[in-house]
């Protein structure tokens, strides 16, 4: 008997934008159907409002929507771009690794809505567990 394995025939996408603080364990995310400058602007604006009393240094790679000339960067946000091919220097990559491993590994979803629901549940779990964020990102603390 030959084992059967389901495979996805249609490609659909959903995107998450997130920022986390290794010091406080705070995590902020936006789920979007788009991965572009407009979606990045929405994320930056909402992040700025949510943390309006903070000065935010946001570490990013140099994806097109991270370096676009039409980005609207609030006064309380400073963008710090990584060198090429160095995602290991971005603490949020550890969050993505954990979410992929715990919530998406070897799972076949029947719809993009199921993917979005699972992603939202995963992000909510981390947003509510500041100690987990601190543990994930403890190698990024400056002390």
Secondary structure as GFF3:
##gff-version 3
##sequence-region A 1 143
A	DSSP	beta_strand	15	20	.	.	.	ID=ss1
A	DSSP	beta_strand	27	32	.	.	.	ID=ss2
A	DSSP	alpha_helix	37	50	.	.	.	ID=ss3
A	DSSP	beta_strand	56	60	.	.	.	ID=ss4
A	DSSP	alpha_helix	64	67	.	.	.	ID=ss5
A	DSSP	beta_strand	77	81	.	.	.	ID=ss6
A	DSSP	three_ten_helix	87	89	.	.	.	ID=ss7
A	DSSP	alpha_helix	92	99	.	.	.	ID=ss8
A	DSSP	pi_helix	100	104	.	.	.	ID=ss9
A	DSSP	alpha_helix	112	128	.	.	.	ID=ss10
A	DSSP	alpha_helix	130	136	.	.	.	ID=ss11
A	DSSP	three_ten_helix	138	140	.	.	.	ID=ss12
###
